[in-house]
Amino acid sequence: MSRNAPSANPLPVDPDLQEKIARAVADGFAEQVAFTRELVRKPSLRGEEHTAQDLMFRAMRERGLVMDRFHMDHEAIAAHPGGSAIAPEHSDAPIVVGTHHPRDERGHSLILQGHVDVVPPGPADMWASSPFDPQIRDGWMYGRGAADMKAGVAANLFCLDALRRIGMQPAATLHVESVVEEESTGNGALMTHLRGYRADAALIPEPEDEMLVRANVGVVWFTVEVRGVAVHVREMGAGANAIDAAYRVIGALRGLEQDWNAQKADHPHLCDEAHPINFNIGKIEGGDWASSVPSWCRVHGRISLYPGMDKHMAMRAIEECVLKYSREDAFLANNPPRVVFNGFTAQGFVLEEGSAAEAVLGQAHRGATGKALQSFVTLGYLDARVHALYDAIPALCYGPIGRNIHGVDECVDLASVQRITTAMALFVAQWCGLERA
């Protein structure tokens, strides 16, 4: 890491340099789009990210970065307060980090991070085109992961290419990190921290509509396992329907969601949100036969946490909510459900205002877009929490305009990607400083 933080009022970028960088991004943008399409073609679902990580490894190595490819240390993750549960579905794909070392360390070090894992696309026939065959229509690239966040992953490389195209490189250590498990545990980003990668700031180009994330929520994943009594449907009254019981438990959890939302006035960054705490039933499964009263049901849920809310306290509250309701239910009182935490147990974070890194990004954003940088609060998970909470550095989450994230016909605005890549290159130039390549 470098020694001294720059002023919170950075010197303006030389207009000639700014113009050269913008032109260099434009000159390489067709290649950047082609690389992004190649990355989207890799169906990097959870546990299947290996080919995407191979592509990232080759791309970093071809650029002369010092390479590190490593697997997650399950014991170290489990021992860390920011670690999430490692279920059998947890990915075993490697983490890939490429490091640039300058000849003369004069600037401020930086982490550029992105994740290649994507969520399932859902029914393919609901998409206008195949989710893993990226198509460009009206300036938008469509495909699962195009916005979240393979366009940003590519931008991490191509913003450096733009500097190299004008004969320059960062005058500080810079780590390009490609991680997995962002969509399910956050353990990939945490593993880079456990591996020892550090910097003065981190920039993660998630699809944030060309804005900076000021705060985001924590996330807890859990499964409620309910048992019933199986009988033939003709004797339904003698049995106990596990699916019906599960729906009653869901109703109790909706009450917990309501209680937590009622506390939003105590959380200044989310108090203006209409519904900051979202409890989602993401998957439900149960029963074995349409004519049998089901003896089992599993409800897979996700609930968000306020920044600063202790995840262990939240987990206990979820368990207590389920057990309290069960004691009041005629059947569940003698057959209490089981709560299992099997993914995210991650806390939220707040990006404090006034950092030098944010000031530099604001200037870079204005240089690329002509507009002032706006910030907002997001109700989703971000890997930036690792750098904010455990590295204790400015964690800047800022990226292109996307649509239908996690939905059908996900897409990213390519003009926005070019603007963001320009802003990133300008940020690197000013934050890290430049030297001859």
Summary of the structure (lengths in Angstrom):
residues: 437
radius of gyration: 23.4
end to end distance: 20.6
largest distance: 82.0
contacts: 1565
relative contact order: 0.20
helix: 37%
strand: 22%
